Amino acid sequence: MTTVPTFLNYIDGEWCASRSGATFANLNPADTRDVVGHFQASDAADAKAAVLAAAKAFDAWKRLSMSARAKILIDAAAYLERHAQPFGEELTREEGKQKALAKDEFLRAAQTLRYYAVEAQSYGGETFPNDDAGMTVYTQREPLGVVTVISPWNFPVSIPARKIAPALVCGNTVVFKPASDAPLSGLRLTEAFVEAGIPKGVLNFVTGSASAVGPTLVGAREVRAISFTGSTTAGEQIHRAASMSTRTQMELGGKNPLIVLDARDIDRAVDLTVKGGFSLTGQACTGTSRVLVARDIRAVFVERLAAKTATLKVGNGMDTGTDIGPLATAGQLQTVLEYIEIGKREATLVCGGERLSHGPFANGFFVTPAIFCDVPRNARIAREEIFGPVIAVIDVDDYADAISVANDSDYGLAASLVTQDASLMHRFASDIEAGTVKINRTTTGNLVNAPFGGLKQSSTATFRESGRDGLEFYLQIKTVYRGV
């Protein structure tokens, strides 16, 4: 019998058990008989110890040269690259995505670390001309202090990497809490920094439930900033709980539309819909969940979309040829199945939406990808984030109608237009209410060197993540007036 490993917190430079000694199990969503590991069920005392360790380490870390901090990011990136294959397989076991995508996620995290190691070194202050010859006026950017990073389970390496890397290289110290449904990948990211020689207390890793550790990680007076990715509901709660002197950066939900209006664009739109809506089992905040289709081409579009969807293989992410893995958790499976039942009452189920529970699927969280048409614009499946492989096809009259429907949403994360009309491309970029605008591309995906964020309830609309803009959240500006 294989021994199930127990993984520890990392606080003040030491791998350590929770003070209560309690642990929780992390299960493989493709086969819940497979226990990936036991993790520390931390409590408020563990969270407080991590915050205090980060606060104690801040002064020395911020005084370390930028190049020395950047060197640690570069060495951590190299560690992730060397171990991308085995770490990716662990990610597949704990979260379910295909192993090729999991490996790529570790490589993307490494790319993010390398990017910020370079970019931060050219991000300084500026000097302002004035009429006093005896005075120089300039700004300098400085780190904030202790930063709490709270990340989700769907991208358990790449999302925390794009938060932790700029926070650290700017001179902040970090307390990192991964999602309890995918903590091992976050631990491997932490391990990379440890192997790179990060000083004790600068990066702390704490696992446990949000209810047990969240209030301390959000409300401790030492915490100067909180970067969170997750549901809009949880983000609103964190934002309200933070003090006025604590910055918040919230990347939240989406209900992302893809628009297709011309028969010439149907095949491309089908490919983009499948990639954007069903890859990662629909568990991406930027995933395509609404497709707005001109009425006169809708029947052909749905027919071709259903045919392509039927070719997708649902299975274990470790198996070659798998296109759609399991949903990540039992709770997410239940949510998706409930929305499918709601959709059956609101619209027409074209295909899919079946819980797979036989043979190799018996112990996993599998569902076939679902497509609905005849979807009313006010239907719940057209307005609420499902976070699963469910697509609602909505009829529209023309471009103006499509923009109206697309913008009639509480969310504004990502949107895509499929077209060969150059004039529509320019109009769309201005007309759509979304922080990420795609044209002839999937709604999913973003570059490490370009800013990322949403509008409306998809974001706090304060500071963007990724790219050069991603540094701004972790820095404060001082204006200096210096006389001779």
Stockholm file with secondary structure:
# STOCKHOLM 1.0

chainA/1-484         MTTVPTFLNYIDGEWCASRSGATFANLNPADTRDVVGHFQASDAADAKAAVLAAAKAFDAWKRLSMSARAKILIDAAAYLERHAQPFGEELTREEGKQKALAKDEFLRAAQTLRYYAVEAQSYGGETFPNDDAGMTVYTQREPLGVVTVISPWNFPVSIPARKIAPALVCGNTVVFKPASDAPLSGLRLTEAFVEAGIPKGVLNFVTGSASAVGPTLVGAREVRAISFTGSTTAGEQIHRAASMSTRTQMELGGKNPLIVLDARDIDRAVDLTVKGGFSLTGQACTGTSRVLVARDIRAVFVERLAAKTATLKVGNGMDTGTDIGPLATAGQLQTVLEYIEIGKREATLVCGGERLSHGPFANGFFVTPAIFCDVPRNARIAREEIFGPVIAVIDVDDYADAISVANDSDYGLAASLVTQDASLMHRFASDIEAGTVKINRTTTGNLVNAPFGGLKQSSTATFRESGRDGLEFYLQIKTVYRGV
#=GR chainA/1-484 SS CCCCCBCCEEETTEEECCTTCCEEEEEETTEEEEEEEEEECCCHHHHHHHHHHHHHHHHHHHHSCHHHHHHHHHHHHHHHHHTHHHHHHHHHHHHCCCHHHHHHHHHHHHHHHHHHHHHGGGCCCCEECCSCTTEEEEEEEEECSEEEEECCSSSTTHHHHHHHHHHHHTTCEEEEECCTTSHHHHHHHHHHHHHTTCCTTTEEECCSCHHHHHHHHHHCTTEEEEEEESCHHHHHHHHHHSCTTSEEEEECCCCEEEEECCGGGHHHHHHHHHHHHHGGGGCCTTCEEEEEEEHHHHHHHHHHHHHHHHTCCBCCTTSTTCSBCCCSSHHHHHHHHHHHHHHHHHSEEEECCCEECSGGGTTSCEECCEEEESCCTTCHHHHSCCCSSEEEEEEESSHHHHHHHHHSSSEESEEEEECSCHHHHHHHHHHCCCSEEEESSCSCCCCTTSCBCCEETTBCSSSCBSTGGGGGGGEEEEEEEEEC
#=GC SS_cons         CCCCCBCCEEETTEEECCTTCCEEEEEETTEEEEEEEEEECCCHHHHHHHHHHHHHHHHHHHHSCHHHHHHHHHHHHHHHHHTHHHHHHHHHHHHCCCHHHHHHHHHHHHHHHHHHHHHGGGCCCCEECCSCTTEEEEEEEEECSEEEEECCSSSTTHHHHHHHHHHHHTTCEEEEECCTTSHHHHHHHHHHHHHTTCCTTTEEECCSCHHHHHHHHHHCTTEEEEEEESCHHHHHHHHHHSCTTSEEEEECCCCEEEEECCGGGHHHHHHHHHHHHHGGGGCCTTCEEEEEEEHHHHHHHHHHHHHHHHTCCBCCTTSTTCSBCCCSSHHHHHHHHHHHHHHHHHSEEEECCCEECSGGGTTSCEECCEEEESCCTTCHHHHSCCCSSEEEEEEESSHHHHHHHHHSSSEESEEEEECSCHHHHHHHHHHCCCSEEEESSCSCCCCTTSCBCCEETTBCSSSCBSTGGGGGGGEEEEEEEEEC
//
